[in-house]
């Protein structure tokens, strides 16, 4: 089983919540959450933060795992991905050259191609709504 981790990155804009999505590397017509392989010695949370920086050019504050791990087959490999809720704190250099975009939560949901990703987004939105407003 290949272990991966990713980030559901969010920011608040006035009364709305925005979610960061990136174009898939394998199929750029698909919007996804940033994610990738766990490097040796790295925790799942560290992987989620690193992948968010590399794929989206965003640094963030990890708030914990969100949803259940997703399992699927990519080619011939079994893959397990754990997503983490990440509050965006700043943009950073070094992002991969792929399109990224902030979507309001409803638009993010409509742009995600997979039911499992929509389930993760729903869990993330519930968790975000329960967070105290940051001053």
N, C-alpha and C positions, 0 to 999 in steps of 0.2 A: 504494500500500500504506500503510495506516495503522499507524504504529508505536506499540506500547503496551509497558508493562512492569508487572510485578507482584511481589508478595512472597509467598514461602512462609515464614511467620513461625512460629517455634517457641520453646518454653521447656521446660526440664527440670523435672519434679516428681518428686522421689525417684528411682525407677528408670524412670519412664516419660517419654516425649516427648509433648508436647502441641502440636498444630497449630492455628493460628488460621484460622477460616473466617468469612466474612461472607455475608449473604443477597444474592443478585443484585438489582441495581436493576431490571432489566427483568422478572425473574420471581422474586419473593421466596420461592417454594417451593424454589428451588435455592440450595445452598451453594457458594461459590466462594472462590478466593484473592483478596485485594485486588489490583486492577490498574486501569490507566487510560492515557489518552493522554499521550504525551511532549510537554511544553511546549517552546517555542523556547528553545534554549540549554541544555537539560537533558540529562544523560546518561541512559541506560536505568536505571542503578543509582539515580541521584537520583530518577527518576520512581517507581521501586519503593518507595523510602523515603517519598516524599511521599504516594503513594497509600495506603500502609499507615497513615500518620498520619491522612489525611483520612477514609478509609473505616472504619478500625478503631480509631483513637485509640491507636495503639501506636507508640512509637519503637523503633528497633532498630539493631543492628550488622550491616552488610552483610558477608556472607561469600563473595560471588561468585555468578556465574550458576549456575543449576541446570537440568539437562535441556536439550533442544534447543528453539529457538523454536517456538511453536505457530502454525500459520496456519489461518485459517478465514474464512468470509464472514459478515458481520453486515449484514443487509439487502442493500444493493448494494455494500458496501465490503469490500475484501480487508483483513484485519487480521493483523498479526504481533505476537505477544506473547513477550517474553523474561522469564522469572521469575528471581528472585534469592533465595537463601537468606538469611534475616534472623533473627538471634537477638534476641528481644524483650528490651528493657532497661527500659522504663517505659511507663506509660500517660500519655497527653497529652490535653488538652482539644481540642475542635473536631472530633470525629468526626461524620461524617454520621449522621443518625438512622436507621440500619439495624441490625438485629440482628447481633451478632457472638458467637462462641462458641469456646471452647477445646475441642478434641476430642483424646482419645488417638489415636495414629496410625492404629490399626485402625478406629476409629469414624470418623475423618476420611475414610478411604478409602471406607467404606461410604456416607457422606453426599455424596461428590462424584458429580455426575451424568455426567461426561464421562470417557471412557477416557483422553483426553490429560491431563486433570487428575490422574487416578490415576497415570499414568506419571511426571508431574512429582513427585507426592508420593513415589512409590517412589524416584526419584533423590534427592530431598531427604532421605529417611530413611536411605538408604545414606551420604550425605555427613555427616549428623548423627552417625551411629553411628561414623564414622571420626574425628570431632573429638575432641581431647583434652578430658577433663572440665574445666570451668572451676571454679576454686577460689574 
